């Protein structure tokens, strides 16, 4: 089984420096593209490969690129941004790529920038990833020294600057238009779309924002072709995927596997099954803003279509397991506390609605909740749902809430009947 | 208090910078080192105000936190309104608008750490340090803060102290960890 993204990543060992990366085929895709492919050919190849964005939205990457104005009349500079603001609770996959093989990301970024003819690129890295920051700084410097970044890269006439930007917190920065505002030194509030960033993004110029894992796939697609990339997967979505499992399983971790492995395979084979004495009650398949799946869904394929058909989203592909000793109301309260805190306050439903949702869940968890609260929670899943807010934060927050009300309604009712949390590991 | 006085001095929210650059906390409040680091960031962006987050990070790096004086000084230096700078400073949770201890302990309180009982870690830290979230120890050694997901969910519960990440934290490990910081 091929693992292109992680084949050279050995946790605990330092990542490859430039020389080691090149010795194992690194930057050969860049040389190939600069010497023999036009930017539009790179776009077409990536589009044909079926690569879908790995940040959660799952949009065809090559298609996203195709909306960028090209040619001499296009506004410039254009920007290419790596979204490395990994902050979706339960998600720890980009960290592996950032710390494990920084040159792979840099090569992917140079290729992607070439494809859209961007002149400036940024890595927007979250504050907490200190080790990644240090490694990226070193690797960017190595790439500049070797003529892989800067003016006239490898004599091709293509030039690209690359900067590392480290954030100062806030989940909102991961939303692509809020990220642009943060890079411009503003509050990270989302922007209205249209215009889409592909046309008017950073400083009003055409901009592409791609997730780290998405970008890391590009060198391998350029080297090996679209058919190879499709063949890596055992589902209709191409490629491999970084999957993760956390919670009370025996061996939590992150693994690169063919796209489309089942929930069961992930939990039982890779994560070693549930810890002794615990049973699986639910899973968030792709981070905090995805609907619960339950033990009924163990044979669901973890690809975009499979998880969607089961009523949730693949999201980031890193799942959080909820065991039977963890209170679902407390679990969802924790999630809503996060979303209420991280709401940027830009639009009313999110700013006002999420704290209310959090308070109702808190009162349920503390034993003072009523049946009316549960009805109000249900109503909020509509009011804060898609179409009523500026960005996807509040609708994302409602996903685990609406599915908890669907699958774990008995637990909500027991809190009301008993006037307390029935779980030992409940409210704290 | 200081912000109120500064705001009184300002006749317009932004644009008319002269009113407070002449005030007590003008750009000369910043050290030469701070100004030179901010200049470098300004040189990388199309207009000065785009460097404001970097400027806040720089001043916080040197002073530990962002005081009202620092806000107005940065505003003067970047030709922005003090309220504009403060709106950015207060938006980002890792820009500290109150003094913090010499070391900041961030306890991950997000979902995987919730499942793996970060509450036990927080309770033990509360007892050992005699402070709650948002507070600083009397000797100014530690500030204790909750933090959203540290991206270390496979090794939950996780905490960060300054630049150091601690994984699979147990209550029994805490004394040894805290000892490293003085």
HADDOCK unambig.tbl for C-alpha pairs under 7 A between the chains (distance, minus, plus):
assign (segid A and resid 87 and name CA) (segid B and resid 149 and name CA) 6.11 0.50 0.50
assign (segid A and resid 87 and name CA) (segid B and resid 151 and name CA) 6.61 0.50 0.50
assign (segid A and resid 89 and name CA) (segid B and resid 110 and name CA) 5.97 0.50 0.50
assign (segid A and resid 89 and name CA) (segid B and resid 111 and name CA) 6.15 0.50 0.50
assign (segid A and resid 89 and name CA) (segid B and resid 149 and name CA) 5.06 0.50 0.50
assign (segid A and resid 90 and name CA) (segid B and resid 111 and name CA) 6.48 0.50 0.50
assign (segid A and resid 90 and name CA) (segid B and resid 112 and name CA) 5.77 0.50 0.50
assign (segid A and resid 90 and name CA) (segid B and resid 151 and name CA) 6.95 0.50 0.50
assign (segid A and resid 90 and name CA) (segid B and resid 153 and name CA) 5.66 0.50 0.50
assign (segid A and resid 91 and name CA) (segid B and resid 151 and name CA) 5.78 0.50 0.50
assign (segid A and resid 91 and name CA) (segid B and resid 153 and name CA) 6.85 0.50 0.50
assign (segid A and resid 92 and name CA) (segid B and resid 151 and name CA) 4.55 0.50 0.50
assign (segid A and resid 92 and name CA) (segid B and resid 152 and name CA) 5.89 0.50 0.50
assign (segid A and resid 92 and name CA) (segid B and resid 153 and name CA) 6.43 0.50 0.50
assign (segid A and resid 128 and name CA) (segid B and resid 150 and name CA) 6.50 0.50 0.50
assign (segid A and resid 130 and name CA) (segid B and resid 163 and name CA) 6.51 0.50 0.50
assign (segid A and resid 168 and name CA) (segid B and resid 92 and name CA) 5.78 0.50 0.50
assign (segid A and resid 168 and name CA) (segid B and resid 93 and name CA) 6.77 0.50 0.50
assign (segid A and resid 168 and name CA) (segid B and resid 94 and name CA) 5.10 0.50 0.50
assign (segid A and resid 168 and name CA) (segid B and resid 95 and name CA) 6.62 0.50 0.50
assign (segid A and resid 169 and name CA) (segid B and resid 92 and name CA) 5.58 0.50 0.50
assign (segid A and resid 169 and name CA) (segid B and resid 93 and name CA) 5.56 0.50 0.50
assign (segid A and resid 169 and name CA) (segid B and resid 94 and name CA) 5.65 0.50 0.50
assign (segid A and resid 170 and name CA) (segid B and resid 92 and name CA) 6.04 0.50 0.50
assign (segid A and resid 170 and name CA) (segid B and resid 93 and name CA) 6.55 0.50 0.50
assign (segid A and resid 184 and name CA) (segid B and resid 50 and name CA) 4.73 0.50 0.50
assign (segid A and resid 185 and name CA) (segid B and resid 49 and name CA) 6.65 0.50 0.50
assign (segid A and resid 185 and name CA) (segid B and resid 50 and name CA) 4.33 0.50 0.50
assign (segid A and resid 185 and name CA) (segid B and resid 51 and name CA) 5.80 0.50 0.50
assign (segid A and resid 185 and name CA) (segid B and resid 52 and name CA) 5.47 0.50 0.50
assign (segid A and resid 185 and name CA) (segid B and resid 53 and name CA) 5.33 0.50 0.50
assign (segid A and resid 186 and name CA) (segid B and resid 88 and name CA) 6.11 0.50 0.50
assign (segid A and resid 187 and name CA) (segid B and resid 88 and name CA) 5.30 0.50 0.50
assign (segid A and resid 187 and name CA) (segid B and resid 91 and name CA) 6.22 0.50 0.50
assign (segid A and resid 245 and name CA) (segid B and resid 154 and name CA) 6.92 0.50 0.50
assign (segid A and resid 246 and name CA) (segid B and resid 112 and name CA) 6.33 0.50 0.50
assign (segid A and resid 246 and name CA) (segid B and resid 153 and name CA) 5.74 0.50 0.50
assign (segid A and resid 246 and name CA) (segid B and resid 154 and name CA) 5.04 0.50 0.50
assign (segid A and resid 247 and name CA) (segid B and resid 112 and name CA) 5.77 0.50 0.50
assign (segid A and resid 247 and name CA) (segid B and resid 115 and name CA) 6.12 0.50 0.50
assign (segid A and resid 247 and name CA) (segid B and resid 116 and name CA) 6.54 0.50 0.50
assign (segid A and resid 252 and name CA) (segid B and resid 154 and name CA) 4.84 0.50 0.50
assign (segid A and resid 253 and name CA) (segid B and resid 154 and name CA) 5.07 0.50 0.50
assign (segid A and resid 320 and name CA) (segid B and resid 112 and name CA) 6.52 0.50 0.50
assign (segid A and resid 326 and name CA) (segid B and resid 115 and name CA) 6.70 0.50 0.50
assign (segid A and resid 334 and name CA) (segid B and resid 110 and name CA) 6.85 0.50 0.50
assign (segid A and resid 334 and name CA) (segid B and resid 111 and name CA) 6.40 0.50 0.50
assign (segid A and resid 335 and name CA) (segid B and resid 111 and name CA) 6.45 0.50 0.50
assign (segid A and resid 428 and name CA) (segid B and resid 119 and name CA) 6.28 0.50 0.50
